[in-house]
Amino acid sequence: MSITPQPTDALLVIDLQNDFCPAVDGIGGALAVKDGNQIVPIVNRLSQRFEHVILTQDWHPRGHISFASSHPGAMPFTTIEVAYGTQTLWPDHCVQGTPGADLHPGLDIPHAELILRKGFRREIDSYSAFLEDDHKTPTGLASYLRERGLKRIFLCGLAYDFCVRFSAIDGTAAGFECIVIEDATRAVGISGSVEETQAAFANKNVQLIQANVLTS
């Protein structure tokens, strides 16, 4: 099987930021996904096959609801109940204006058309590129894609079992064909999150492919 990207396709690069990659020279690594930096060259190569590329950027204020430090006595990677449901607590990461929130310095996609910032509301988290975690507040991405006439979305980036997962599920629900490039992602891998992601993709008919099936 081979797939040739079309003018109505877009590559959606999820949260390829310093804090989600192992630290380099003391920068980043606050919520590092194992081997997250290894996908950067793959994503760069993929981007050259797409006319349309969109980047997302986690962009949290200090004291964000998803930070364990915002809840006295709470530990990272535990969960609490908040107004919109169950919230996983994380180490402080991707804080607005910090080097950790910057896009990975190895990312080389000068033709990217849009950088969509998410997670900037203090009282709600945002995994998905399409909806906040209340599953009703839109980011505006769906409207942007429709106005540009983009219909099929190829997803890569970090992390497979959280932001890539929820972006693909919400994009599918919004009427887009969503395809995850599996070897251009990496997973956090906590509490069965990878298995849950696989099951969710199967249930919602989200296709998984490898980067090498995409041709120029």
N, C-alpha and C positions, 0 to 999 in steps of 0.2 A: 504494500500500500504506500502511495505517496500522495502528498497534499501540496498543491501550489497555492500560496496565499493570493487572494483576489482583492480588487480595489475596495470591496465592501467588508474586508476583514480588518481586525485590529489586534495588535499584540498588547496585552495588559500586563505590565511588570509590577508586581505587588511588593512594596515595602523593602526594596533592596537597599537597606540603610546600614550605617556603621554599627548601631547598637544590636542589630540582628545577626551580625557576623562576628567571628572571633576577633578580638582586639588586635590592632596593629599599631605598634609604637604608642601604646597606652590609650588609643582612641577607639571608642566603641566597645562592643562586647557585653553591654549591660544585660542583654537578654539574647545571648548568642545562640543561634541555631547551629548545631554541629555541621561543620563543612559548608556553612552558608556561603562563604566566600568563593567556594569552588564553582558555583553556578554562574559567576559573573562573566567569564569568557563565553560560556554557552549562550547566555542572554544577549551578549553583544553580537554574536554571530547570528542568532535568530533575528535580531532587530533589523539586520540588513535585508532580510527577506520580506519585510513588511513596509508598506507605504505609510501605514498609520500605527503609531506607537504611543501608548499612554502609560504614565508612571503614577503610582500612588506613593504617598509619604505619610507615615504615622507622625502625628504632630500634637503631642500632648502638652497641656499646661502643667505647671507644677501643682502637686496636690491632686492629680487626676484620680477619679474614682477607682480605676483599675490598679493603682499602685498599692501594694501591701503597706507601704509606709504611711498611707493616708488613713489607715485603720489601726489604731493602737492595739498592740498585741497580736496582730495578724502576721502570718508568714507567707512569703511568696509561694505560688503554686497550690495554695489552698483556695477554697471557694467561699463566697458569702452570698446571701440573698439581697438583692437591691430592687428598686421599684420595677425594673423591666425583666427581672428573673435572676438566674444564677450567674454570678460574675466570678471568673477566675482572677485571682490576684497575682500580679507580676512584680518583679523588681522595677524600680523607676527606670523608664527607658524612653527614648525618642522625645525628650523634653524640648519644647520649642526653643530654637536658637542655639542649641548645644551641638558640639561636633558629633555626638552620637546620633542625632536626628538627621544629619546630612546623608544624602545619597552616597552609596559606596564610591570611593574615588576612582575605582577601576571601571565604573560604568561609563560606557562610551556610546551614547545614543543621541547625537546632536540633533537628529531630526524628530525627536519626541515632540508631540504636539501639545501635550497637556500634562501638568503635574497636579494631581488631585490630592489635596491634604485632607486627612480624616482623623477622627479622635480628638478634635480640638475643643469639644464641649466637655467641660469639667465633670459633669454629672452623668455622662453616658459614654460607654466604650464604643468602639467601631472597628470590628474586624473586616467587614465587607466593604468593598469599593462602591457598593450600590446603596446600602442601607445601614443606618446606625443599629446598635444592638437591641434597640426596642422593636426592630423589624418593621418600622413604619416611617421613620424620618429619613427622607432620601438625601443622598449626597449630591444629586444633580447629574451623576454620570449617565444614567439611562437616557435622560433628555438630551444630553450632549451627543451620545452615540446616535440616537434617532435623528437628530437634526443634521448630523453629518452623513446619514445614510449608511451607517456601519451596522452590520447584522450578525457577523460571526466573530466571536471573541476567543482568542488563544491566551491562556493564562500561564504565567510563570512567576517565580519569585519566592518570597518568604511570608509566612511559613505554610507548607503544604496543608497541614491539619488544622489551621486556624484561618488566617486571612485569605489564602488562596481558596480554601474550601468554601468559606461563606460567600466569597465573591462569586464563585462559580454557581453555587446554589441560587443565590439571589439574582444573578444575571439570567439564569435559566428561567426563573419565575417571572422575570421582567420581559421575557419573550425573545431573548437572544440565544443563539446556539453557542454554548460554552464548551471549550475543549482545553483540558489541562495538559501541559507539556511536562510529563512526570519527571524526567531527568533534569529539567531546568527548575526544579523546586527542591526544598529540603524540609523535613518535618521537625517540630519540637518533640513530639513523642512522649506525651504524659497521659496517664490514666486511660489507656485504650484509645487515644485520640486518632491514631492512624487508622485503626480498624473501623472506628466510627466514620471516618472520612471516606474510606473505601465503600462502606455500606451506603452512605448518603449519596455518593456519586452514582452507584449502581441503581439506587432507587429513583434518582432524578434524571437518569440517562445522560449523565455528564461523561463524555468520552475522554479516555486517557490515551495519550500518544507519547512517543519518544521524539526527541528533537530531529533525529535523522530522517524522519519521514517527510519533513518539510523541505521542499525544493525551491529553488530560486525562480 
